[in-house]
Amino acid sequence: MSDRPLHGCCNRSGHDILLECSFACCTERLLIVLRDGKKILGTMRSFDQYANIVLEHAVERVIVGKCFSDVPLGLYVIRGENVVLLGQVVRPQSPSSIAAALLQS
């Protein structure tokens, strides 16, 4: 991967963003959307310069209408060229804590 920015307004390369995410998300659950449309959830344990990712406790989330099911995968390796989207999964907070956070800001 080159060191040039991926987007005109971004001063960081994709590798820098992935590196930053890896340090912040090593104990957090991630959602990864693949090129074939699969949605994989798991805890990122490692990655390399090609954005290959190793997930622990991975599951494939299958969504049908408003229902979903998780298919256990275990330890899972994803080839970087298949990653379309990578994001941290944040557990919903209670309504009272959300209101308190809004009042503080």
Gaussian input, Z-matrix of N, CA and C with variables (Angstrom, degrees):
# hf/3-21g

backbone

0 1
 N
 C     1     B1
 C     2     B2     1     A1
 N     3     B3     2     A2     1     D1
 C     4     B4     3     A3     2     D2
 C     5     B5     4     A4     3     D3
 N     6     B6     5     A5     4     D4
 C     7     B7     6     A6     5     D5
 C     8     B8     7     A7     6     D6
 N     9     B9     8     A8     7     D7
 C    10    B10     9     A9     8     D8
 C    11    B11    10    A10     9     D9
 N    12    B12    11    A11    10    D10
 C    13    B13    12    A12    11    D11
 C    14    B14    13    A13    12    D12
 N    15    B15    14    A14    13    D13
 C    16    B16    15    A15    14    D14
 C    17    B17    16    A16    15    D15
 N    18    B18    17    A17    16    D16
 C    19    B19    18    A18    17    D17
 C    20    B20    19    A19    18    D18
 N    21    B21    20    A20    19    D19
 C    22    B22    21    A21    20    D20
 C    23    B23    22    A22    21    D21
 N    24    B24    23    A23    22    D22
 C    25    B25    24    A24    23    D23
 C    26    B26    25    A25    24    D24
 N    27    B27    26    A26    25    D25
 C    28    B28    27    A27    26    D26
 C    29    B29    28    A28    27    D27
 N    30    B30    29    A29    28    D28
 C    31    B31    30    A30    29    D29
 C    32    B32    31    A31    30    D30
 N    33    B33    32    A32    31    D31
 C    34    B34    33    A33    32    D32
 C    35    B35    34    A34    33    D33
 N    36    B36    35    A35    34    D34
 C    37    B37    36    A36    35    D35
 C    38    B38    37    A37    36    D36
 N    39    B39    38    A38    37    D37
 C    40    B40    39    A39    38    D38
 C    41    B41    40    A40    39    D39
 N    42    B42    41    A41    40    D40
 C    43    B43    42    A42    41    D41
 C    44    B44    43    A43    42    D42
 N    45    B45    44    A44    43    D43
 C    46    B46    45    A45    44    D44
 C    47    B47    46    A46    45    D45
 N    48    B48    47    A47    46    D46
 C    49    B49    48    A48    47    D47
 C    50    B50    49    A49    48    D48
 N    51    B51    50    A50    49    D49
 C    52    B52    51    A51    50    D50
 C    53    B53    52    A52    51    D51
 N    54    B54    53    A53    52    D52
 C    55    B55    54    A54    53    D53
 C    56    B56    55    A55    54    D54
 N    57    B57    56    A56    55    D55
 C    58    B58    57    A57    56    D56
 C    59    B59    58    A58    57    D57
 N    60    B60    59    A59    58    D58
 C    61    B61    60    A60    59    D59
 C    62    B62    61    A61    60    D60
 N    63    B63    62    A62    61    D61
 C    64    B64    63    A63    62    D62
 C    65    B65    64    A64    63    D63
 N    66    B66    65    A65    64    D64
 C    67    B67    66    A66    65    D65
 C    68    B68    67    A67    66    D66
 N    69    B69    68    A68    67    D67
 C    70    B70    69    A69    68    D68
 C    71    B71    70    A70    69    D69
 N    72    B72    71    A71    70    D70
 C    73    B73    72    A72    71    D71
 C    74    B74    73    A73    72    D72
 N    75    B75    74    A74    73    D73
 C    76    B76    75    A75    74    D74
 C    77    B77    76    A76    75    D75
 N    78    B78    77    A77    76    D76
 C    79    B79    78    A78    77    D77
 C    80    B80    79    A79    78    D78
 N    81    B81    80    A80    79    D79
 C    82    B82    81    A81    80    D80
 C    83    B83    82    A82    81    D81
 N    84    B84    83    A83    82    D82
 C    85    B85    84    A84    83    D83
 C    86    B86    85    A85    84    D84
 N    87    B87    86    A86    85    D85
 C    88    B88    87    A87    86    D86
 C    89    B89    88    A88    87    D87
 N    90    B90    89    A89    88    D88
 C    91    B91    90    A90    89    D89
 C    92    B92    91    A91    90    D90
 N    93    B93    92    A92    91    D91
 C    94    B94    93    A93    92    D92
 C    95    B95    94    A94    93    D93
 N    96    B96    95    A95    94    D94
 C    97    B97    96    A96    95    D95
 C    98    B98    97    A97    96    D96
 N    99    B99    98    A98    97    D97
 C   100   B100    99    A99    98    D98
 C   101   B101   100   A100    99    D99
 N   102   B102   101   A101   100   D100
 C   103   B103   102   A102   101   D101
 C   104   B104   103   A103   102   D102
 N   105   B105   104   A104   103   D103
 C   106   B106   105   A105   104   D104
 C   107   B107   106   A106   105   D105
 N   108   B108   107   A107   106   D106
 C   109   B109   108   A108   107   D107
 C   110   B110   109   A109   108   D108
 N   111   B111   110   A110   109   D109
 C   112   B112   111   A111   110   D110
 C   113   B113   112   A112   111   D111
 N   114   B114   113   A113   112   D112
 C   115   B115   114   A114   113   D113
 C   116   B116   115   A115   114   D114
 N   117   B117   116   A116   115   D115
 C   118   B118   117   A117   116   D116
 C   119   B119   118   A118   117   D117
 N   120   B120   119   A119   118   D118
 C   121   B121   120   A120   119   D119
 C   122   B122   121   A121   120   D120
 N   123   B123   122   A122   121   D121
 C   124   B124   123   A123   122   D122
 C   125   B125   124   A124   123   D123
 N   126   B126   125   A125   124   D124
 C   127   B127   126   A126   125   D125
 C   128   B128   127   A127   126   D126
 N   129   B129   128   A128   127   D127
 C   130   B130   129   A129   128   D128
 C   131   B131   130   A130   129   D129
 N   132   B132   131   A131   130   D130
 C   133   B133   132   A132   131   D131
 C   134   B134   133   A133   132   D132
 N   135   B135   134   A134   133   D133
 C   136   B136   135   A135   134   D134
 C   137   B137   136   A136   135   D135
 N   138   B138   137   A137   136   D136
 C   139   B139   138   A138   137   D137
 C   140   B140   139   A139   138   D138
 N   141   B141   140   A140   139   D139
 C   142   B142   141   A141   140   D140
 C   143   B143   142   A142   141   D141
 N   144   B144   143   A143   142   D142
 C   145   B145   144   A144   143   D143
 C   146   B146   145   A145   144   D144
 N   147   B147   146   A146   145   D145
 C   148   B148   147   A147   146   D146
 C   149   B149   148   A148   147   D147
 N   150   B150   149   A149   148   D148
 C   151   B151   150   A150   149   D149
 C   152   B152   151   A151   150   D150
 N   153   B153   152   A152   151   D151
 C   154   B154   153   A153   152   D152
 C   155   B155   154   A154   153   D153
 N   156   B156   155   A155   154   D154
 C   157   B157   156   A156   155   D155
 C   158   B158   157   A157   156   D156
 N   159   B159   158   A158   157   D157
 C   160   B160   159   A159   158   D158
 C   161   B161   160   A160   159   D159
 N   162   B162   161   A161   160   D160
 C   163   B163   162   A162   161   D161
 C   164   B164   163   A163   162   D162
 N   165   B165   164   A164   163   D163
 C   166   B166   165   A165   164   D164
 C   167   B167   166   A166   165   D165
 N   168   B168   167   A167   166   D166
 C   169   B169   168   A168   167   D167
 C   170   B170   169   A169   168   D168
 N   171   B171   170   A170   169   D169
 C   172   B172   171   A171   170   D170
 C   173   B173   172   A172   171   D171
 N   174   B174   173   A173   172   D172
 C   175   B175   174   A174   173   D173
 C   176   B176   175   A175   174   D174
 N   177   B177   176   A176   175   D175
 C   178   B178   177   A177   176   D176
 C   179   B179   178   A178   177   D177
 N   180   B180   179   A179   178   D178
 C   181   B181   180   A180   179   D179
 C   182   B182   181   A181   180   D180
 N   183   B183   182   A182   181   D181
 C   184   B184   183   A183   182   D182
 C   185   B185   184   A184   183   D183
 N   186   B186   185   A185   184   D184
 C   187   B187   186   A186   185   D185
 C   188   B188   187   A187   186   D186
 N   189   B189   188   A188   187   D187
 C   190   B190   189   A189   188   D188
 C   191   B191   190   A190   189   D189
 N   192   B192   191   A191   190   D190
 C   193   B193   192   A192   191   D191
 C   194   B194   193   A193   192   D192
 N   195   B195   194   A194   193   D193
 C   196   B196   195   A195   194   D194
 C   197   B197   196   A196   195   D195
 N   198   B198   197   A197   196   D196
 C   199   B199   198   A198   197   D197
 C   200   B200   199   A199   198   D198
 N   201   B201   200   A200   199   D199
 C   202   B202   201   A201   200   D200
 C   203   B203   202   A202   201   D201
 N   204   B204   203   A203   202   D202
 C   205   B205   204   A204   203   D203
 C   206   B206   205   A205   204   D204
 N   207   B207   206   A206   205   D205
 C   208   B208   207   A207   206   D206
 C   209   B209   208   A208   207   D207
 N   210   B210   209   A209   208   D208
 C   211   B211   210   A210   209   D209
 C   212   B212   211   A211   210   D210
 N   213   B213   212   A212   211   D211
 C   214   B214   213   A213   212   D212
 C   215   B215   214   A214   213   D213
 N   216   B216   215   A215   214   D214
 C   217   B217   216   A216   215   D215
 C   218   B218   217   A217   216   D216
 N   219   B219   218   A218   217   D217
 C   220   B220   219   A219   218   D218
 C   221   B221   220   A220   219   D219
 N   222   B222   221   A221   220   D220
 C   223   B223   222   A222   221   D221
 C   224   B224   223   A223   222   D222
 N   225   B225   224   A224   223   D223
 C   226   B226   225   A225   224   D224
 C   227   B227   226   A226   225   D225
 N   228   B228   227   A227   226   D226
 C   229   B229   228   A228   227   D227
 C   230   B230   229   A229   228   D228
 N   231   B231   230   A230   229   D229
 C   232   B232   231   A231   230   D230
 C   233   B233   232   A232   231   D231
 N   234   B234   233   A233   232   D232
 C   235   B235   234   A234   233   D233
 C   236   B236   235   A235   234   D234
 N   237   B237   236   A236   235   D235
 C   238   B238   237   A237   236   D236
 C   239   B239   238   A238   237   D237
 N   240   B240   239   A239   238   D238
 C   241   B241   240   A240   239   D239
 C   242   B242   241   A241   240   D240
 N   243   B243   242   A242   241   D241
 C   244   B244   243   A243   242   D242
 C   245   B245   244   A244   243   D243
 N   246   B246   245   A245   244   D244
 C   247   B247   246   A246   245   D245
 C   248   B248   247   A247   246   D246
 N   249   B249   248   A248   247   D247
 C   250   B250   249   A249   248   D248
 C   251   B251   250   A250   249   D249
 N   252   B252   251   A251   250   D250
 C   253   B253   252   A252   251   D251
 C   254   B254   253   A253   252   D252
 N   255   B255   254   A254   253   D253
 C   256   B256   255   A255   254   D254
 C   257   B257   256   A256   255   D255
 N   258   B258   257   A257   256   D256
 C   259   B259   258   A258   257   D257
 C   260   B260   259   A259   258   D258
 N   261   B261   260   A260   259   D259
 C   262   B262   261   A261   260   D260
 C   263   B263   262   A262   261   D261
 N   264   B264   263   A263   262   D262
 C   265   B265   264   A264   263   D263
 C   266   B266   265   A265   264   D264
 N   267   B267   266   A266   265   D265
 C   268   B268   267   A267   266   D266
 C   269   B269   268   A268   267   D267
 N   270   B270   269   A269   268   D268
 C   271   B271   270   A270   269   D269
 C   272   B272   271   A271   270   D270
 N   273   B273   272   A272   271   D271
 C   274   B274   273   A273   272   D272
 C   275   B275   274   A274   273   D273
 N   276   B276   275   A275   274   D274
 C   277   B277   276   A276   275   D275
 C   278   B278   277   A277   276   D276
 N   279   B279   278   A278   277   D277
 C   280   B280   279   A279   278   D278
 C   281   B281   280   A280   279   D279
 N   282   B282   281   A281   280   D280
 C   283   B283   282   A282   281   D281
 C   284   B284   283   A283   282   D282
 N   285   B285   284   A284   283   D283
 C   286   B286   285   A285   284   D284
 C   287   B287   286   A286   285   D285
 N   288   B288   287   A287   286   D286
 C   289   B289   288   A288   287   D287
 C   290   B290   289   A289   288   D288
 N   291   B291   290   A290   289   D289
 C   292   B292   291   A291   290   D290
 C   293   B293   292   A292   291   D291
 N   294   B294   293   A293   292   D292
 C   295   B295   294   A294   293   D293
 C   296   B296   295   A295   294   D294
 N   297   B297   296   A296   295   D295
 C   298   B298   297   A297   296   D296
 C   299   B299   298   A298   297   D297
 N   300   B300   299   A299   298   D298
 C   301   B301   300   A300   299   D299
 C   302   B302   301   A301   300   D300
 N   303   B303   302   A302   301   D301
 C   304   B304   303   A303   302   D302
 C   305   B305   304   A304   303   D303
 N   306   B306   305   A305   304   D304
 C   307   B307   306   A306   305   D305
 C   308   B308   307   A307   306   D306
 N   309   B309   308   A308   307   D307
 C   310   B310   309   A309   308   D308
 C   311   B311   310   A310   309   D309
 N   312   B312   311   A311   310   D310
 C   313   B313   312   A312   311   D311
 C   314   B314   313   A313   312   D312

   B1=1.4507
   B2=1.5229
   B3=1.2983
   B4=1.4596
   B5=1.5216
   B6=1.3447
   B7=1.4563
   B8=1.5154
   B9=1.3297
   B10=1.4504
   B11=1.5248
   B12=1.3252
   B13=1.4670
   B14=1.5217
   B15=1.3236
   B16=1.4493
   B17=1.5174
   B18=1.3177
   B19=1.4585
   B20=1.5182
   B21=1.3015
   B22=1.4555
   B23=1.5169
   B24=1.3412
   B25=1.4590
   B26=1.5267
   B27=1.3061
   B28=1.4632
   B29=1.5244
   B30=1.3168
   B31=1.4615
   B32=1.5233
   B33=1.3176
   B34=1.4589
   B35=1.5164
   B36=1.3354
   B37=1.4660
   B38=1.5290
   B39=1.3117
   B40=1.4622
   B41=1.5168
   B42=1.3379
   B43=1.4665
   B44=1.5224
   B45=1.3533
   B46=1.4598
   B47=1.5211
   B48=1.3256
   B49=1.4610
   B50=1.5270
   B51=1.3422
   B52=1.4620
   B53=1.5142
   B54=1.3396
   B55=1.4567
   B56=1.5222
   B57=1.3418
   B58=1.4607
   B59=1.5208
   B60=1.3284
   B61=1.4616
   B62=1.5229
   B63=1.3284
   B64=1.4637
   B65=1.5144
   B66=1.3320
   B67=1.4502
   B68=1.5181
   B69=1.3195
   B70=1.4620
   B71=1.5240
   B72=1.3338
   B73=1.4616
   B74=1.5280
   B75=1.3219
   B76=1.4672
   B77=1.5214
   B78=1.3019
   B79=1.4552
   B80=1.5199
   B81=1.3100
   B82=1.4590
   B83=1.5227
   B84=1.3104
   B85=1.4692
   B86=1.5169
   B87=1.3173
   B88=1.4547
   B89=1.5162
   B90=1.3218
   B91=1.4620
   B92=1.5162
   B93=1.3229
   B94=1.4587
   B95=1.5156
   B96=1.3243
   B97=1.4610
   B98=1.5240
   B99=1.3281
   B100=1.4520
   B101=1.5211
   B102=1.3218
   B103=1.4721
   B104=1.5159
   B105=1.3280
   B106=1.4665
   B107=1.5274
   B108=1.3389
   B109=1.4604
   B110=1.5144
   B111=1.3350
   B112=1.4667
   B113=1.5186
   B114=1.3322
   B115=1.4536
   B116=1.5210
   B117=1.3328
   B118=1.4505
   B119=1.5199
   B120=1.3407
   B121=1.4580
   B122=1.5228
   B123=1.3270
   B124=1.4535
   B125=1.5198
   B126=1.3267
   B127=1.4533
   B128=1.5230
   B129=1.3314
   B130=1.4591
   B131=1.5189
   B132=1.3306
   B133=1.4554
   B134=1.5173
   B135=1.3356
   B136=1.4581
   B137=1.5239
   B138=1.3344
   B139=1.4529
   B140=1.5227
   B141=1.3156
   B142=1.4641
   B143=1.5189
   B144=1.3374
   B145=1.4620
   B146=1.5221
   B147=1.3351
   B148=1.4637
   B149=1.5248
   B150=1.3258
   B151=1.4607
   B152=1.5244
   B153=1.3493
   B154=1.4630
   B155=1.5192
   B156=1.3128
   B157=1.4653
   B158=1.5211
   B159=1.3421
   B160=1.4627
   B161=1.5235
   B162=1.3301
   B163=1.4641
   B164=1.5236
   B165=1.3134
   B166=1.4627
   B167=1.5307
   B168=1.3244
   B169=1.4760
   B170=1.5300
   B171=1.3107
   B172=1.4648
   B173=1.5245
   B174=1.3281
   B175=1.4674
   B176=1.5163
   B177=1.3282
   B178=1.4614
   B179=1.5151
   B180=1.3157
   B181=1.4646
   B182=1.5223
   B183=1.3384
   B184=1.4617
   B185=1.5163
   B186=1.3245
   B187=1.4625
   B188=1.5198
   B189=1.3384
   B190=1.4616
   B191=1.5249
   B192=1.3184
   B193=1.4640
   B194=1.5110
   B195=1.3474
   B196=1.4545
   B197=1.5230
   B198=1.3179
   B199=1.4615
   B200=1.5219
   B201=1.3258
   B202=1.4592
   B203=1.5156
   B204=1.3175
   B205=1.4590
   B206=1.5192
   B207=1.3288
   B208=1.4549
   B209=1.5258
   B210=1.3293
   B211=1.4621
   B212=1.5203
   B213=1.3494
   B214=1.4692
   B215=1.5290
   B216=1.3411
   B217=1.4593
   B218=1.5271
   B219=1.3383
   B220=1.4658
   B221=1.5173
   B222=1.3419
   B223=1.4578
   B224=1.5191
   B225=1.3367
   B226=1.4593
   B227=1.5230
   B228=1.3194
   B229=1.4641
   B230=1.5246
   B231=1.3273
   B232=1.4633
   B233=1.5233
   B234=1.3120
   B235=1.4616
   B236=1.5309
   B237=1.3145
   B238=1.4595
   B239=1.5118
   B240=1.3259
   B241=1.4687
   B242=1.5223
   B243=1.3315
   B244=1.4645
   B245=1.5243
   B246=1.3393
   B247=1.4590
   B248=1.5242
   B249=1.3400
   B250=1.4609
   B251=1.5192
   B252=1.3379
   B253=1.4593
   B254=1.5124
   B255=1.3323
   B256=1.4543
   B257=1.5164
   B258=1.3194
   B259=1.4555
   B260=1.5099
   B261=1.3064
   B262=1.4560
   B263=1.5216
   B264=1.3266
   B265=1.4587
   B266=1.5203
   B267=1.3259
   B268=1.4593
   B269=1.5169
   B270=1.3086
   B271=1.4582
   B272=1.5285
   B273=1.3518
   B274=1.4678
   B275=1.5269
   B276=1.3220
   B277=1.4574
   B278=1.5191
   B279=1.3169
   B280=1.4573
   B281=1.5249
   B282=1.3241
   B283=1.4790
   B284=1.5255
   B285=1.3298
   B286=1.4598
   B287=1.5341
   B288=1.3428
   B289=1.4571
   B290=1.5201
   B291=1.3403
   B292=1.4590
   B293=1.5407
   B294=1.3214
   B295=1.4603
   B296=1.5281
   B297=1.3304
   B298=1.4690
   B299=1.5132
   B300=1.3245
   B301=1.4688
   B302=1.5231
   B303=1.3271
   B304=1.4650
   B305=1.5182
   B306=1.3358
   B307=1.4514
   B308=1.5244
   B309=1.3472
   B310=1.4577
   B311=1.5198
   B312=1.3231
   B313=1.4719
   B314=1.4935
   A1=108.60
   A2=118.57
   A3=121.82
   A4=110.33
   A5=114.81
   A6=120.25
   A7=112.62
   A8=117.84
   A9=119.13
   A10=110.17
   A11=117.08
   A12=120.18
   A13=111.67
   A14=115.77
   A15=121.14
   A16=111.99
   A17=117.29
   A18=122.20
   A19=107.95
   A20=118.19
   A21=122.30
   A22=114.88
   A23=118.29
   A24=120.05
   A25=111.78
   A26=117.60
   A27=121.67
   A28=109.30
   A29=116.94
   A30=121.25
   A31=112.41
   A32=118.45
   A33=121.19
   A34=109.45
   A35=115.11
   A36=119.51
   A37=109.17
   A38=115.88
   A39=120.63
   A40=111.61
   A41=116.51
   A42=119.93
   A43=110.89
   A44=117.59
   A45=121.12
   A46=111.13
   A47=116.39
   A48=120.57
   A49=110.23
   A50=117.16
   A51=120.83
   A52=110.69
   A53=117.98
   A54=122.06
   A55=110.24
   A56=116.59
   A57=121.24
   A58=110.69
   A59=115.89
   A60=120.89
   A61=110.64
   A62=117.34
   A63=119.82
   A64=111.47
   A65=117.46
   A66=119.82
   A67=111.22
   A68=117.29
   A69=121.57
   A70=112.15
   A71=117.16
   A72=120.59
   A73=114.54
   A74=119.08
   A75=119.77
   A76=112.89
   A77=118.29
   A78=120.17
   A79=111.48
   A80=117.12
   A81=121.69
   A82=110.46
   A83=115.15
   A84=120.69
   A85=109.11
   A86=115.69
   A87=122.06
   A88=109.75
   A89=115.04
   A90=122.14
   A91=106.41
   A92=116.09
   A93=121.35
   A94=107.86
   A95=116.08
   A96=121.54
   A97=106.95
   A98=116.54
   A99=122.42
   A100=111.21
   A101=115.71
   A102=120.84
   A103=112.72
   A104=117.22
   A105=119.44
   A106=112.50
   A107=117.44
   A108=121.53
   A109=114.58
   A110=117.85
   A111=119.47
   A112=109.88
   A113=114.76
   A114=121.88
   A115=107.47
   A116=116.91
   A117=123.09
   A118=108.57
   A119=116.44
   A120=122.26
   A121=108.03
   A122=116.48
   A123=119.94
   A124=110.80
   A125=115.81
   A126=122.51
   A127=108.46
   A128=117.10
   A129=120.46
   A130=109.52
   A131=116.09
   A132=121.76
   A133=112.61
   A134=117.55
   A135=119.79
   A136=109.97
   A137=115.68
   A138=122.25
   A139=107.28
   A140=117.39
   A141=120.90
   A142=110.52
   A143=115.66
   A144=120.75
   A145=113.13
   A146=117.60
   A147=121.30
   A148=111.65
   A149=117.59
   A150=125.14
   A151=112.30
   A152=117.66
   A153=119.78
   A154=106.75
   A155=116.85
   A156=121.35
   A157=109.84
   A158=115.61
   A159=121.70
   A160=107.49
   A161=116.14
   A162=121.98
   A163=109.66
   A164=115.36
   A165=121.60
   A166=107.80
   A167=116.31
   A168=122.10
   A169=110.77
   A170=116.60
   A171=121.27
   A172=111.27
   A173=114.47
   A174=122.06
   A175=107.86
   A176=115.96
   A177=120.53
   A178=106.94
   A179=116.52
   A180=120.63
   A181=108.52
   A182=115.12
   A183=121.74
   A184=107.12
   A185=116.66
   A186=122.11
   A187=108.96
   A188=115.54
   A189=121.70
   A190=106.53
   A191=115.94
   A192=120.16
   A193=110.05
   A194=116.07
   A195=120.42
   A196=112.22
   A197=117.15
   A198=122.20
   A199=110.36
   A200=116.26
   A201=119.80
   A202=109.75
   A203=114.61
   A204=121.99
   A205=107.80
   A206=116.70
   A207=121.75
   A208=109.68
   A209=116.25
   A210=123.00
   A211=106.89
   A212=118.78
   A213=120.25
   A214=112.06
   A215=115.54
   A216=121.98
   A217=112.02
   A218=117.59
   A219=121.22
   A220=111.71
   A221=117.00
   A222=122.14
   A223=107.53
   A224=117.58
   A225=120.72
   A226=109.75
   A227=116.46
   A228=122.31
   A229=108.47
   A230=116.09
   A231=121.70
   A232=108.36
   A233=115.86
   A234=120.88
   A235=108.82
   A236=116.86
   A237=122.88
   A238=114.89
   A239=117.83
   A240=119.55
   A241=112.35
   A242=117.89
   A243=121.56
   A244=113.39
   A245=117.55
   A246=121.21
   A247=109.70
   A248=115.50
   A249=121.59
   A250=109.93
   A251=116.38
   A252=121.91
   A253=108.80
   A254=116.23
   A255=121.59
   A256=107.44
   A257=117.47
   A258=119.90
   A259=112.42
   A260=115.68
   A261=122.30
   A262=109.91
   A263=116.56
   A264=122.09
   A265=107.65
   A266=116.26
   A267=121.69
   A268=107.95
   A269=115.86
   A270=119.93
   A271=109.53
   A272=117.33
   A273=119.84
   A274=110.77
   A275=114.97
   A276=120.43
   A277=109.40
   A278=114.88
   A279=118.82
   A280=108.86
   A281=118.04
   A282=120.63
   A283=112.90
   A284=118.36
   A285=120.15
   A286=111.33
   A287=117.83
   A288=119.46
   A289=111.40
   A290=117.53
   A291=121.05
   A292=109.16
   A293=116.53
   A294=120.26
   A295=110.86
   A296=117.48
   A297=120.91
   A298=111.12
   A299=116.97
   A300=121.13
   A301=111.00
   A302=117.11
   A303=120.90
   A304=111.21
   A305=117.01
   A306=120.43
   A307=111.56
   A308=117.26
   A309=120.82
   A310=111.42
   A311=118.05
   A312=119.67
   A313=113.66
   D1=138.05
   D2=-179.77
   D3=-79.05
   D4=167.06
   D5=-179.78
   D6=-90.20
   D7=3.38
   D8=-179.62
   D9=-77.58
   D10=151.11
   D11=179.97
   D12=-61.81
   D13=147.67
   D14=178.18
   D15=-78.45
   D16=-25.21
   D17=-176.70
   D18=-133.23
   D19=146.79
   D20=-175.48
   D21=-57.08
   D22=-33.63
   D23=-176.98
   D24=-94.09
   D25=1.53
   D26=-177.21
   D27=-102.19
   D28=131.22
   D29=-179.98
   D30=-95.03
   D31=1.86
   D32=-177.99
   D33=-116.14
   D34=147.19
   D35=177.15
   D36=-79.78
   D37=165.63
   D38=177.81
   D39=-59.99
   D40=-36.66
   D41=179.05
   D42=-64.04
   D43=-39.98
   D44=178.34
   D45=-63.12
   D46=-41.03
   D47=179.73
   D48=-65.86
   D49=-42.63
   D50=178.31
   D51=-64.84
   D52=-39.06
   D53=178.90
   D54=-63.07
   D55=-45.29
   D56=178.05
   D57=-61.46
   D58=-42.96
   D59=179.67
   D60=-64.24
   D61=-37.16
   D62=-176.70
   D63=-64.40
   D64=-39.73
   D65=179.80
   D66=-71.46
   D67=-35.24
   D68=-178.33
   D69=-79.05
   D70=-26.56
   D71=-169.01
   D72=-113.29
   D73=15.01
   D74=-175.10
   D75=-64.36
   D76=-22.35
   D77=176.94
   D78=-113.80
   D79=3.81
   D80=-178.13
   D81=-99.83
   D82=153.30
   D83=176.29
   D84=-78.88
   D85=140.73
   D86=178.00
   D87=-118.63
   D88=150.07
   D89=171.13
   D90=-111.72
   D91=126.64
   D92=178.79
   D93=-122.00
   D94=125.73
   D95=176.08
   D96=-100.68
   D97=128.69
   D98=-177.36
   D99=-97.33
   D100=165.98
   D101=-179.01
   D102=-58.67
   D103=-32.72
   D104=-178.81
   D105=-84.34
   D106=5.68
   D107=176.20
   D108=93.49
   D109=-6.26
   D110=178.30
   D111=-67.55
   D112=146.41
   D113=177.42
   D114=-115.59
   D115=118.03
   D116=-176.75
   D117=-113.33
   D118=130.53
   D119=175.68
   D120=-114.24
   D121=140.53
   D122=177.77
   D123=179.26
   D124=176.80
   D125=178.83
   D126=-98.75
   D127=120.62
   D128=-177.86
   D129=-71.02
   D130=128.45
   D131=178.83
   D132=-111.68
   D133=-24.64
   D134=-179.57
   D135=-162.98
   D136=161.47
   D137=173.27
   D138=-155.96
   D139=167.56
   D140=177.33
   D141=-132.15
   D142=-173.57
   D143=-174.76
   D144=-67.39
   D145=-14.66
   D146=178.49
   D147=-96.71
   D148=7.69
   D149=-178.51
   D150=67.83
   D151=19.72
   D152=168.75
   D153=-66.30
   D154=138.41
   D155=-172.87
   D156=-127.92
   D157=138.48
   D158=173.94
   D159=-108.08
   D160=123.71
   D161=178.58
   D162=-111.62
   D163=140.18
   D164=175.02
   D165=-106.16
   D166=147.38
   D167=-178.59
   D168=54.89
   D169=42.40
   D170=-176.76
   D171=-77.39
   D172=146.99
   D173=173.64
   D174=-137.27
   D175=148.88
   D176=171.79
   D177=-96.47
   D178=123.71
   D179=179.13
   D180=-91.74
   D181=119.30
   D182=178.08
   D183=-104.68
   D184=123.16
   D185=-176.16
   D186=-114.07
   D187=127.37
   D188=176.56
   D189=-131.41
   D190=110.54
   D191=-177.38
   D192=64.77
   D193=-123.25
   D194=178.11
   D195=-100.58
   D196=5.64
   D197=-179.75
   D198=-107.04
   D199=154.06
   D200=176.12
   D201=-144.15
   D202=161.09
   D203=177.27
   D204=-142.00
   D205=146.60
   D206=178.21
   D207=-106.74
   D208=125.76
   D209=177.76
   D210=-100.23
   D211=115.67
   D212=-177.35
   D213=-65.67
   D214=136.17
   D215=179.09
   D216=-119.12
   D217=-23.05
   D218=-178.53
   D219=79.36
   D220=-136.84
   D221=176.74
   D222=-78.08
   D223=126.85
   D224=-168.87
   D225=-136.32
   D226=133.70
   D227=177.91
   D228=-109.29
   D229=128.94
   D230=-179.85
   D231=-115.88
   D232=126.65
   D233=177.10
   D234=-72.37
   D235=132.19
   D236=-172.82
   D237=-57.10
   D238=-34.27
   D239=-177.33
   D240=-68.24
   D241=-13.21
   D242=179.83
   D243=-93.48
   D244=-6.76
   D245=-177.51
   D246=-80.91
   D247=124.52
   D248=176.47
   D249=-101.32
   D250=-41.17
   D251=-175.21
   D252=-144.46
   D253=139.05
   D254=177.68
   D255=-135.85
   D256=125.81
   D257=-178.91
   D258=-150.47
   D259=154.79
   D260=179.53
   D261=-78.69
   D262=136.84
   D263=176.83
   D264=-90.99
   D265=121.33
   D266=-179.99
   D267=-108.35
   D268=126.18
   D269=178.66
   D270=-70.58
   D271=139.39
   D272=-179.77
   D273=-64.28
   D274=141.11
   D275=178.04
   D276=-91.92
   D277=165.12
   D278=176.59
   D279=-69.28
   D280=152.09
   D281=-179.27
   D282=-56.82
   D283=-34.40
   D284=-178.65
   D285=-68.85
   D286=-37.12
   D287=179.39
   D288=-72.91
   D289=-31.26
   D290=176.24
   D291=-66.85
   D292=-44.29
   D293=178.90
   D294=-62.67
   D295=-40.20
   D296=178.75
   D297=-64.11
   D298=-40.15
   D299=178.82
   D300=-65.49
   D301=-38.51
   D302=179.34
   D303=-68.37
   D304=-36.03
   D305=179.60
   D306=-69.81
   D307=-31.19
   D308=-179.78
   D309=-72.44
   D310=-30.43
   D311=-176.21
   D312=-89.22

